[in-house]
Amino acid sequence: MNDTIALAGLSFTPLELLSFLLSVATVWLNIRQKHWAWLFSILSSATYGLVFYESRLYGDMGLQLVFITVSIWGWYQWLHGDDGHATLPVTRLSGRGWLICAAGWAAGYLLLSWFLKTYTDTDVPRSDGFLTAGSLVGQLLLSRKKVENWHVWIVVDVLYVGLYLHKHLMLTAVLYGMFVLMAVAGLRVWSKAAGDSGGDAGAPGELALK
């Protein structure tokens, strides 16, 4: 799975190609709010964990392990996560929820970039830490079917394109370019779903991410 394939000017391994296909399927199913997206998320996270290990992107590698755990939780949330343990609807964050997410992203960035710089041999600790923290925020919002998860993914995916080009993961860079377009589409579809369902941030006193 480590042999390099050259196709259309891109060089990639069979493992990276498999991860690519699984990831595209995951986002496509997420946009359509199909709970089977979480199964593909688990599989793509496992294969991409190996790809990132080989590229010394340890933050992203560790993130895949977190994604597997969050995907199991997210799968349950989508199926049984509303107040009546029924299918979770699409809703929006409150102002307080925005602040919590921003603070969590900043704290995660500081912690992860310090850890990566101190304990690993990565050459991109700050970029890896910032995008890893942002991806965690996006994944948690996705798990709770918050429209704003797509805002986070648009920002993260644009920056990931540059990082993967730097690491010569060309197919993955193309993938994340596609993710930007898919995230824009997801934002439009989910915004309409939240409007149609009357979804909002909830009444004061509710949990910000609930």
Backbone hydrogen bonds, N-H to C=O, Kabsch-Sander energy under -0.5 kcal/mol:
donor,donor_aa,acceptor,acceptor_aa,energy
5,I,12,F,-4.0
7,L,5,I,-0.5
7,L,10,L,-2.8
10,L,7,L,-2.2
12,F,5,I,-2.5
15,L,1,M,-1.3
17,L,13,T,-2.2
18,L,14,P,-2.5
19,S,15,L,-2.3
20,F,16,E,-2.3
21,L,17,L,-2.3
22,L,18,L,-2.3
23,S,19,S,-2.3
24,V,20,F,-2.2
25,A,21,L,-2.0
26,T,22,L,-2.0
27,V,23,S,-2.3
28,W,24,V,-2.4
29,L,25,A,-2.2
30,N,26,T,-2.2
31,I,27,V,-2.5
32,R,28,W,-1.4
33,Q,30,N,-1.6
34,K,29,L,-2.7
35,H,33,Q,-0.5
37,A,34,K,-2.1
38,W,35,H,-1.6
39,L,36,W,-0.7
40,F,36,W,-1.6
41,S,37,A,-2.1
42,I,38,W,-2.0
43,L,39,L,-2.1
44,S,40,F,-2.8
45,S,41,S,-2.2
46,A,42,I,-1.8
47,T,43,L,-2.0
48,Y,44,S,-2.6
49,G,45,S,-1.8
50,L,46,A,-1.0
51,V,47,T,-1.6
52,F,48,Y,-2.8
53,Y,49,G,-1.6
54,E,50,L,-1.8
55,S,51,V,-0.9
56,R,53,Y,-1.3
57,L,52,F,-2.5
58,Y,56,R,-1.1
61,M,57,L,-2.3
62,G,58,Y,-2.8
63,L,59,G,-2.2
64,Q,60,D,-1.5
65,L,61,M,-1.0
66,V,62,G,-1.7
67,F,63,L,-2.9
68,I,64,Q,-1.9
69,T,65,L,-1.6
70,V,66,V,-3.1
71,S,67,F,-2.6
72,I,68,I,-1.6
73,W,69,T,-1.7
74,G,70,V,-3.6
75,W,71,S,-2.4
76,Y,72,I,-1.6
77,Q,73,W,-2.5
78,W,74,G,-2.6
79,L,75,W,-1.4
80,H,76,Y,-3.2
81,G,77,Q,-2.1
82,D,86,A,-1.7
85,H,82,D,-2.3
88,L,78,W,-1.6
91,T,145,K,-2.2
94,S,208,A,-0.5
98,W,94,S,-1.9
99,L,95,G,-1.8
100,I,96,R,-2.3
101,C,97,G,-2.3
102,A,98,W,-2.5
103,A,99,L,-2.6
104,G,100,I,-2.5
105,W,101,C,-2.4
106,A,102,A,-2.3
107,A,103,A,-2.6
108,G,104,G,-2.4
109,Y,105,W,-2.4
110,L,106,A,-2.2
111,L,107,A,-2.3
112,L,108,G,-2.9
113,S,109,Y,-2.6
114,W,110,L,-1.6
115,F,111,L,-2.4
116,L,112,L,-2.9
117,K,113,S,-2.2
118,T,114,W,-2.2
119,Y,115,F,-2.9
120,T,116,L,-1.3
128,D,124,V,-2.6
129,G,125,P,-2.4
130,F,126,R,-2.7
131,L,127,S,-2.4
132,T,128,D,-2.1
133,A,129,G,-2.3
134,G,130,F,-2.2
135,S,131,L,-2.2
136,L,132,T,-1.8
137,V,133,A,-1.9
138,G,134,G,-2.6
139,Q,135,S,-2.5
140,L,136,L,-2.2
141,L,137,V,-2.2
142,L,138,G,-2.3
143,S,139,Q,-2.2
144,R,140,L,-1.2
145,K,142,L,-1.7
146,K,141,L,-2.6
147,V,91,T,-2.4
149,N,146,K,-2.0
150,W,147,V,-1.9
152,V,148,E,-1.8
153,W,149,N,-2.2
154,I,150,W,-2.1
155,V,151,H,-1.8
156,V,152,V,-2.7
157,D,153,W,-3.0
158,V,154,I,-1.9
159,L,155,V,-1.8
160,Y,156,V,-2.3
161,V,157,D,-1.6
162,G,158,V,-1.0
163,L,159,L,-1.8
164,Y,160,Y,-2.9
165,L,161,V,-1.9
166,H,162,G,-2.0
167,K,163,L,-1.7
168,H,165,L,-1.2
169,L,164,Y,-2.8
170,M,168,H,-1.2
171,L,11,S,-0.5
173,A,169,L,-2.2
174,V,170,M,-2.2
175,L,171,L,-2.3
176,Y,172,T,-2.4
177,G,173,A,-1.7
178,M,174,V,-2.2
179,F,175,L,-2.3
180,V,176,Y,-1.6
181,L,177,G,-1.3
182,M,178,M,-2.6
183,A,179,F,-2.9
184,V,180,V,-2.0
185,A,181,L,-2.0
186,G,182,M,-2.8
187,L,183,A,-2.5
188,R,184,V,-1.8
189,V,185,A,-2.4
190,W,186,G,-2.9
191,S,187,L,-2.1
192,K,188,R,-1.7
193,A,189,V,-2.0
194,A,190,W,-2.7
195,G,191,S,-1.9
196,D,192,K,-2.8
197,S,193,A,-2.0
198,G,195,G,-0.6
199,G,194,A,-2.2
206,E,203,A,-2.0
210,K,207,L,-1.4
